[in-house]
Amino acid sequence: MVQNQDIFQAYKPLRNNLKKLCLDDSFFVIWNFVQYLQFGKKIDKTIEVIPALLLLKDTRSWRPHEWELELLTKEIIINSQDTHFTSKSLKKWSYFSNTLNKLRHLCSEIAKMFIDKNNVTNEFNRIAFRQFPWQSRPSKDFLVRYNKIFNIPTLNNLVKKIIGLTVNELYFLGLAFGGAYLKKPEISVSHLDKFYINKIGFNKIYRFLEFTSKDISFLKVNMIAEQEINDKFEYSYNYLRAYPIIRMIYRNEKSLVCPLPTLLFWRITSGLYYEICKEKDFGVNFGNSFQKYVGEVIEKANNKTIGYIKEEEYHVHKNRKDTVDWIVYDRDSALFIECKTKRMILLTKLQLNENSIIKKELDKMAEIIFQIYKSIDDYRKNLYPSFKYEQNRQIYPLILTLENWFLIGNKRLDIVNEMVAKKLSNKNLPLDYLNKMPYSICSMEEFENVIQIIQSTGIKEFMSKKVFDKEKNTWAFDTFIIYEFPNERRK
């Protein structure tokens, strides 16, 4: 545990509230609110709520947010009683709202103490990584994307070697358990036979649970060790991200409890990456699979209004080179796309003041951007084998990331731009590439919409409105689409 004494004093009222709670009731309430927020399900009648909720009035001012419920669940595990009954309960609206307000007050005090004009941009990015993923509820698109990327022989073999399940078995069991947790927060251990199906024996069910669950005592000990009562309080690692299913006695029965089912969904999709990313040859195979998936998306979206070319080999004297991963083009414009699975490391997502760590990570993105400009320079020299240079064709460099980097606002983008400009200068490449062909960073989730919309708008009509507008150039693609192309988005 890392502790700041001033923050600890502000933390004590929340801790004292949580110490009066039992796990059973608390998890039941958390689960109900998550179901309400993410899927619009009714809250159980045993839980008190204010009339505004029952009357379906605007509840934004008082209702909890999913990221607050995740943090609250972590703090409940750290502080609450292991007994199955106490006099205080989150089922009582007065106690729930009082606890939530104490959590918010603590976060407000931390902000007052640590955030200033010098680090506010870092705080915006920390908020983005914490909150934005929760704003998209679990979807089949997200599930299919990761299933297709992981489900190639080389990666499938790694998953089977480390977890003991194939990708299909992992997803099958994940959906089976996830479906059960949409109905109630617990599964009795005595009822595990319901998940036994041909070819999915008990051994595989136990393998799945080894990957997704831990005993409540393990979680408590490790959460206390990792807890940071300082500027990282809201952002420090949560073991529920790795083990969203909790083994515990729930209502006097040995059970598997999942108060936050969305975390289980993330565990079997984007979270699978962290289990196998250190294995030999993982990076190459994962990158190739992502690149192939991007091509499939382009092909499926195409209504014959665009052309596309995959990566090709070419030579400059004796040097072997590759074109960009994908070129998407129409009559007068082209997207030059580089597909990158590189993720921003956790430490960077947590940092408020350590700019050297942040800049080191931003430099990795700057290098990716520089490389795409370097490749475009070869295209302009007419070295690409199948896509000949045309002077009047507008090029739009696009770095396509599997996970969103949330480079929000001007400050971090300005740092990246400076880094790219320096790299261009060092290699004697024109600095005006940044102005004439502004780059964009786009997540795969966003691109799946972008590639469909440009079928009707054309590449130039869509991209120029974003990249040549100083304000919109800093927006996320989703925000830009909602503002600029609402009709196309609805279609």
N, C-alpha and C positions, 0 to 999 in steps of 0.2 A: 504494500500500500504506500502510495506517495501522498503526502499530506501538507497542505498549507494551513497554518493555524487560524488565520483570519477566515478563510473559507470554511474551515471545520466548524467554527462557531456558527456560521450561517447554515451549515449542514445539519447541525444537531436537532433543530425542530423537526425536520423531515425524518431523520433517523428515529427520533422518539415516537413519531406517529406510526412508523412502520413496525417498530418493535411490538406494538400492541395488536398486530394482525397475525392471522394464521394463513398458511399457504393455500389451503383448499379453497376457502372463500375468495381469497385474493386472485388466484389464477382463474377462477370461474368468472369473476367480474371483468378481468382483463380480456379474457377470451370473448365475452359477450360484446364488449365495446369494439374490439377489433372486427368482429363479424358485422357489427352495425356500420362501422366506418368504411369497411372495404367492400361489403356485399349488400348493405342495406337491410340486413336481417333484424328482426325484432329483438329487443333486449328482454331477457327473462323477467317474468313478473315478480320474482323474488328480489329483484334489484330496483332500488328506488331511483327514479330520474325526475328531473323537473318537468313541469307541464309542457314547456316549449318543445321538448323532444317528442312527446306523445302527440302534440298538435302539429307536428311536422313543420314548425316554424324555424327560422334561421337560428342555428345553434352554434355558429362559429365562435362566438365570443366566450362560450363557457366549455364547449366540448373538448375532450382530450384529443391530441393528434397521435397518430400511430407511432411516431418516433418518441413521443413522450411515454407512451405505454410500454415501448421496448425498454427504455431507461428505467421506468418505474418497476417493471418486472425484475430487472437485474437488481435493483435496490431492495425489492421485497425479498428476493432470495438471500441477499447479504444480511438483512436486518430482522426479518419477521420470525415469529416463533414456529417451532416444528410441531407444536400442538395442533389439534384439529378443531379446537373451539376456543375463541376468546370473546370478550365482551365487546370488542370493537370490530367493525367490519366495513369493507369498501362497498358492501351492499347498501349501506346507509348513505344517502346522497350527501348529507352534511359532512360525513367523514371522508368520503371520496373527494368531494370538491375541496375540502380543507387540505387534504394530502396533496392534491394536484397543485393547489395554489402555493403550498410550501415548496414544492419542486420548482415551480416557475419563479418563485421569489429567490430561491438559491441560484438559479441560472442567471437571473437578472443581476444579482450581487456579484457573481463571477464576471459578468460582462462589464459592469461598472469598474471593477478593480483591474481588469486585464486588457480590455479593448480600447484602443485609441486610434487616432487618425493614421498612425504609421502601420497598423496591422489590421485595419478594418477589412481590407480586401482579402486577406488570408481568412478572416472570420467568415466572410461571405462564401468562400469556397468550402470551408469546413461545414457550414450550414447546408450547402448544396449536396455534399456527399452524404450527409446524415438524413436530410429530409426528402430530397427529390426522388430517390428510389421508392419510397413509401407512397408517393403520389400516383404511382402506376400499380394498380392491383394485379395479382397473378393472372396471366393470360396464356392462351394456347400458343400465341405467336412467340412469346418468350421461351416457352417450353420446347417448341419445335425447333427454334433457332439453335439452342444449345444441344438438343438431341442430334440434329444433323451434323453439327460441328464435331461433337465428341464421337459420333457413331461411325468412325472409319476403323479399319482393322488395327492399325498401329496404336491408336489411342484406346480403342476398345480393349486391346490386350493389356495396356497399362492399367486401365481401370480394374480389369479382372484380377490382375496380379496384386494390386494394392488393396482393393476393397473386397475382392472375392466374388464380385458380381459383374455380369456384362452390363453395358450401358442400358440395353433394353430391360434387363431385370431390375436394375436400379430405378429406372423411370416407372416401370410397372408397379413396383412396391411403393415408390414415392407417391404415385397417384392414388394407390389403394389406401395408404395411410392418410394421405392428404384429404381424400374424400371423407374418410371417417372423422377426421378432425374438423371438417366443416359442419358436422352435425353435433358434436360435443367435444369438450376439451380433453377427454381421457379415454383410453382404451384399457380395459382390464387385462392383465397378463393372462388370466384364465380364459380369455376369449381370443387369444392369438390364433387359434385353430381356424377362425373365420378367414384368415388371410392365406390359408393353405390351399393352393391350387396346383393342378398338374404342372410339373416341371418347376414349380416354385415351392420347394420343400422347406421344412422348418430351419434347416441349416442356412438357407439363403435369407430367410426372414431374420435370423439372428445376426447374420452378416450385415444386413441392412441396419439393424438396430445398433450394432457396434459403430457404424459410420455416422449415425444420426442422434445417438442418445448417450446420456451419462446419468449416474446416480446424483440425486439432489445434494448429497454431502460433497461429492467431487466438485460440483458447480459452485457451491458455497465457498469452499476453501480457495478455489482458484479465482473466483470473482473478488474475494477479499484481497488476495495477493495482487491482482491487477488493478484494483480500484485506485483512481487518482482524484483526490479531493483538492483540485487546483484548477487551472484554466482548461485542462483536458477532461474535466468531469463528465461532460456530455458526450465525449468523443472516444474515450478509451475503449479498448477491446472488450467485446461482450461474448462470453463463451457460448451463449445461446445461438450465435451465428453459426458455430460449428456443430453444436449439439442442441438443436431446438426441441428435442423430445426429452422429457425429464422422467427418470425412473424414481418413483416415490410411492409412499402410501397415500392414496387419495380417497377420502371418505371411507376410511377403514379397509381399503382393498389395495393390493399390490397393483400398481397401474403405470401406464405410460402416458404422461400428460404433456400437452402441447398448447400452451396459452397463446402462442403467436404462430399460427399455421403458415403465414407468409414466409417465415424464416426457414421452415422445412422446404418450401418451394424453392427458395434461393439456394439452399444447401445442395440440392440435387441438380441444379442448373449451373449458375455462375460460380457457386461455391466448390464445385467439383474440380475446378481449375487448380485450386490450392493444394489438393491432394496429390496431384501428379506432375505439377509444373517443374519440379526439381529433377525429374527422371531424365535419363539420357535421351537425346533426340526429341524430347517433347516439343521444344520450341519450334523446330522446323516442321514437324508433322501438324502441330496445332495451327501454325501460320498457314500452311498449305491448305488445310481443311477449311479454314476461315475464308481464304481467297476463293476456293472452289464454291463455298456457300454464297459468297457475294455474286459470283457469276450466275448461279442458279436464280438468285433474286432478280438480277438484271434480265435474264432470259424470260422468267415467268411474268415480269411486269411489262415486257415489251409488247406493244400493239402495232409493231411494224413502223413506228415513227422515228425510231432511233436505230443506230448501228452500234455494235460493240466488238471489241477486239481484246483477247486475253493476252497476258504477258508473253513476249517473244524474246528469243535470244538474238543478239547481233554482236558484231565485232568491230572494234576500232583498232586498226593495225592488228597486233597480236592479243589485244585485251578483249576478253569475253565480257559482255554486258547483257543486262536484261532491261526491257522496256518497263514502264510502270505496270502495275498488276492488271489494271483494266482501263481501257479507253471506251467511253460512251460518247457517241457523237451524233450530230444531226447536220443539217445543211451548212451552218455557218459557225458552229461552236463544238467544243468537246470538253468533257470532264476527264482529267487525268487522275486516276484513282490509285492510291497506295493503301493497302489493307494492313492494319497493324493490330495485333493482339496485345501489345504492350499495355500494362496497367500502371496507373500511378500507385506507388507503394503506399502502404498503410501509414507509415511514419509521416509522409508528406501530407496526407489527409488530416492528420492530427495537429500539425504544427501551426502555432500562432505567431511565433517570433523568430524561429530559427530559419532565416531566409536562405542560408547557405544550402540547407537540405532541399528546400523548395526549388531553388535555382538549379541545383544539380539535376533534379527531375525534369524541370522545364527545358534544360539543355538537351535532354534526350528527345523531346518533341521537336526542338529546333533542328536537331540533326536529321530527323525524319523529313522535315519540311525542306531543308537544304538539299537532301538527296533527290526529292521530287523535282526541284528546280534544276538540279544538275542533269537529270534525265530529260527534262523539257528542253534544255539547252542542246542536247544531242538531237532531239526531234527537230529543233529549229535549224540544225545543220543537215537535216534530211538523212539522218542515219537510221531512223526507224525503218524496219523492213517492209511493213504492210500499211503504214499510215504516213503518207507523204506530207511534207510540210506545205502549208498554204498560208501565205502572208496575212490574208484577211480573216483567217479562222481565229476566233477568240478562245483562248485556253483557260480553263478554270481548274487549278490544282485542288484536289480534295483528299485529305487524310481521313480515312475511314477507320474508326476504332470500334472494337467489339464492346468495350466498356466506356461509358461516357467519362470524359476527363473534366467536365464542368469548368472549363476555362472561362469564367464569367467576368464581364466588365473589361475595362481598358488596361488596368495595371499589369496583370499577368500577361496579357497579349502583347503589351508594349515591351515587356521583358523578352518574350519569345521573338518578337520582331527584331529587336536589337541583336539578339544572338544570331538570328538567321542572316541579317545584314552583314554581320561580322564574318560569318562563314562564307557568304557570297564574295565579299571583298577579298578574303584570303585566297580564294581560288580564281580571282579575276573574272567573276561572273557579274553581269550587269545588275546593279542595285535596283534599277527601275522595274525588274521583274516583280518585285513586291507591290508596285503600284499598278503596273499594266496587267498583271495576272495574280491578283490577290488570292492567297490560299484560304481554304476553309477546313475546319475540323468538325467532323460529323460522326455521331455514334451510329451503329448499325440499326438500332431501333428507329432513329430518325430517317436514315437512308431508305428504309423500306417504304416510307411515305414519300420521300423526295423523288425516288425513281418512278413512282406512279404518277406524281403530279406533273413532272416534266414531259410526260407523254402528251399532255394536252396543252401545256404552256410553251414547250420548247425549252431548250437548255438556257439560251441567252436571256429570255424573258424572265425565267425563274432566278438564275444565279446573279444576273447583273443587279437586280433589285436588292440583293443582299450584300454582295461583296463590295460594290462601289458606293454604298451608303455608309458613312462613318458610324452612325448609330447602330443600324441593323447588322452591320458586320460583326458586332460583338454579341449579338443575340444568339441564343440556341436556335437550331433549325425549327424545332417544334413551335417555339414562340413566333418566329418569323412566318411560318405557314399559317398559323391561326390568325395573325394580323393581316397578312398580304394575300393569302389564297384560301379564304374560308370556304368558298363554294367548291373548289377542287378538293379540299380536304374532306368535305362531307361525302363526296362521291367515292 
